[in-house]
Amino acid sequence: MIPEKLKARMTRDRAMTSITLRVPVDVVDSLKAIAPLKGMSGYQALLKAYVSEGLRRDEAAHLFGPAARLAEALRRRGVPADLIAEAAQEAA
């Protein structure tokens, strides 16, 4: 089952915000060189794609990885949610 938070991220009409990010000049130059090779309109689009890719990977690991599956199995067996959260915090 896909959480609502992730389903909402798949829509194109989400609210946006601007941020300032300090990045080394050579990294920006590399992004500018790679963007057209990947069919991107510019380096900012490529940077957003990299951020989104990493975020999706990390969220999937967090939401669907072994620790999440263990927590769900414990919940099904009646272990209190606060105890599971405490143990997860300690393990992290």
Secondary structure, 3 states (H helix, E strand, C coil): CCCHHHHHHCCCCCCCCCCCCCCCHHHHHHHHHHHHHCCCCCHHHHHHHHHHHHHHHHHHHHHHCHHHHHHHHHHHCCCCHHHHHHHHHHHC
